[in-house]
Amino acid sequence: MRRSILLSVALFLSLSVSAFAAESAKPAKAVHGAKDAKPGSYEDWCSEHGVPESMDTRCDKSLIPAFKATGDWDEKHGLPKSQCKKCNPKLKIVRPPKGSK
């Protein structure tokens, strides 16, 4: 009885390690757009934040003054108003299709 429990635990652990190894062997998805991507293109996309990389103030803090200067800034949430889904839950920011220029 004790031996079968030990074998079951050993089998479970080996399967768990195998599953983890297979998962970690998968290539990671690109989260941020390429630095040389054309603004407004498919490649200009931050998957982490769901906005164009060229307009992502969470990735590039240097963009914040420009949004503030145009009145497109939500102080409460620390985002451009045009990107704040907390203030505008129906807001849809759509990634351009592949091949867009």
Residue pairs with C-beta under 8 A, 6 or more apart in sequence:
29 47
30 47
31 46
31 47
31 48
32 46
32 47
32 48
32 53
32 59
33 43
33 44
33 45
33 46
33 52
33 53
33 54
34 43
34 44
34 53
37 43
37 44
37 45
37 53
37 54
38 44
38 101
39 52
39 54
39 55
40 52
40 54
40 96
40 100
41 96
41 100
41 101
42 95
42 96
42 97
42 98
42 99
42 100
44 52
44 53
44 54
44 96
45 51
45 52
45 53
45 95
45 96
46 52
46 53
46 56
46 58
46 59
48 58
48 59
49 56
49 58
49 59
50 93
51 83
51 93
53 59
53 60
55 63
55 80
55 83
56 63
57 63
57 64
57 67
57 78
57 79
57 80
57 83
58 79
64 73
67 73
67 80
72 80
72 81
72 82
73 79
73 80
73 81
74 80
74 81
74 84
74 87
76 87
77 84
77 86
77 87
81 87
81 88
83 91
83 93
84 91
85 91
